[in-house]
Amino acid sequence: MARRVLALTSGRIAVVILVVVALLALLGPLLAPQDPLATGDNTLAGISGAHWLGTDYLGRDVLSRLLDGSRVSVLGSLEVALTALAVGAVPGILSVHLGRTFEWITLRLVDTLVALPFLLFAVAVIALLGNGITQAMLVTGVLVSPLFYRVARAATLAVARSPYVEAAVVSGASVGWVVRRHLWVKVLPPLAVALAQTIGTGFVIVSSLTFLGIGVQPPAPTWGGLLASDLGYLSHRPWSPVVPGLLIMATVWACNLLADAIRDVSGEAGRALLNNHKARAGRLGPAGPALAGGA
């Protein structure tokens, strides 16, 4: 699947952007030219050689805070997506095989989670457990998990009545063996699409919560926190929200672009795309020697 995704222009663009964002998360704190928490007297300074993106209202270097805050933003979005995947996908697959009681219970839990406003619920849980990014993201991941439950359940239902699955069940195969052997390959592509989309949604959620000051302890920098701190001083630095806003927008766009690319290369559409590439290569193969002989 990875080769098929990279065969698409949209897939390559998405992968390049996400690799850059991942490198910022890994190396950003090390590349920060100054201490992101160090204050100074040169407040609200413009762009200069010493401060490439200027300074904020406390004299802190904006570029250093942007690089240092990338790790929190990326890890937070991954926590949301992976928590939602773990909590939603497994019950979604098992709900088709473990009987009507388990199915009814999980469906009612999913309906309950869908009805809860995740922002208000996250605020309530943080008030009980303390203001931390991990608590906020785990709670948010649980509230987003109905997406994976429904995707996994729908993909499982599509193949659960297939002759080869029924033959495996009749022959005495366990549920775990059927899932590993037959269902997982069919369920993985739609889950990969949902995971890519949820990572982008996680960026929006992390940015929204940190914009409101939820899930992070000041003065720790985050992309959403930088947006919030810059809005009060737009008359002095009107360009300040541009860079963190563009980073958030580009990351979410790349995640959605990757999800579209995975969808395009999986299933019947993926096989059709692969056949088209093979047919095109077959047409160009004989043409090459013919053109060479004519030359």
PyMOL commands that set and color helices and strands:
alter all, ss='L'
color gray80, all
select helices_A, chain A and resi 2-7+9-31+62-94+99-115+118-129+133-144+146-160+163-170+175-211+223-231+242-265+267-294
alter helices_A, ss='H'
color red, helices_A
deselect
rebuild
show_as cartoon
